[in-house]
Amino acid sequence: MKALILKRYGKPLVLEEANERPPLPHEVKIKTAYAGVSFTDIIIQKGYYQYQRQNHTLPLIPGFEASGTVEAIGENVKNLDVGDNVLVMQRFGCMSERIITSENLITKLSPHVDLKWAASIPVNFFTAYHALNNIVKIFPGSEILVTSAAGGVGGMILQLAGSRHDIMALVGHEEKREYTLKLGAREAFTYEKFSTSKKFDVILTSSGAKLQKYTNCLKQNGKLIVYGLHSLVPQTKSNIISSLFNYLRLSKINLPDMINRNITVSGFNIIKLSESSKEYLAAKKFLTDKLISEGRPSAHTISVFDAAEHQKAFEYLDSGKSCGKVLLKF
């Protein structure tokens, strides 16, 4: 089988033959249709993701999510059969023509579900659902600010929450405003045109930059949820200094102010959410019972690159010009 392999940090992945084995009794072998590309994959490739460095040595097949068809099952697998369409979310190994994984990391799909759409869901959905439902209480009709709203997770937040809340979207480029309005935002602005006089019940951001600015935009009893540190990752060697500067400028927690204003600041890493946790199981149940059975949300843009063009896919996502989800086709 062919797989995308990271051999050296800071270098492009290499598409080449990799070892293949039969599944163990509790495992499933999947023939991959599409694999998702997330910003975390870019961080891993560049060598900035400490979790991956600490837990998995190189060479490494990256990739957190994929869709495909069950090709073989272990003798103890009970709920899947050969030929079933599935999606998978795991900590690595999805950027490959074949994936071997545990049954509990797989979600079975109905035959009518499009595999391209399915592959665009897992990481963005679990991140968005966890932020909206498992971190803090968000009351119906809340005024919410979503940064990076045209991205994969931001767009998923809009789709999941747009009908229940009053959402303002922030985007990096003027041409992305209309896209976020289609996904569920009530209004959208570029960062340059955003007025800090507006106050929000909840702010969701994927960047570690300007946290104090966003904290100041919270109402009394407001909540700030941080699900990424995009601003701290250098895009090129030339802007490592600016990323370091952003790190040094990270907001320090002002506990007396938080208590006085009764505000909450929370952060999380979805990859560290255990598949046996109540939070993960609740999200997976909603994914199965609602999104997959009803085939929604379906409004986000999906950009597909052939696996051999993986570097173009990574560069496109890293450029800030993409909307929605980027996939690799195997």
Buried (B, 14 or more C-beta within 10 A) or exposed (E): EBBBBBEEBEEBBEBEEBEEEEBEEBBBBBBBBBBBBBBBBBBBBBBBBEBBEEEBEEBBBBBBBBBBBBBBBBEEBEEBEEEBBBBBBBBBBBBBBBBBBBBEBBBBBEEEBBBBBBBBBBBBBBBBBBBBBBBBEBEEEBBBBBBBBBBBBBBBBBBBBBEBBBBBBBBBEEEBBEBBBBBBBBEBBBEEEBEEEEBBBBBBBBBBBBBEEBBEBBBEEBBBBBBBBBBBBBBEEEEEEEBEEBEEEBBEEBEEEBEEBEBBBEBBEBBEBEEEEEBBEBBBEBBBEEBBEEBEBEBBBBBBBEBEBBBEBBBBBBEBEBBBBBBBBB
